[in-house]
Amino acid sequence: MTDQQQNSAQKDPADWTTGDEPATGPQESYLHTLANEAGEPAPEGLTKAEASQRIDELQQKTGRGVS
């Protein structure tokens, strides 16, 4: 992966052009899984950007997705 590809893959969700659209089905499903593992209620009604940020937070809390 080139530096440019890596940078675009790590773009801040707040800067996404589609970030204000509703979260995708896969995002919502993964959020429910992570929230259950973290012992938290699953968030509802998030945008794509908000869902991505919440996924990052819950991954840190649960240890998922951490290399």
PyMOL commands that set and color helices and strands:
alter all, ss='L'
color gray80, all
select helices_A, chain A and resi 3-9+13-15+25-38+48-62
alter helices_A, ss='H'
color red, helices_A
deselect
rebuild
show_as cartoon
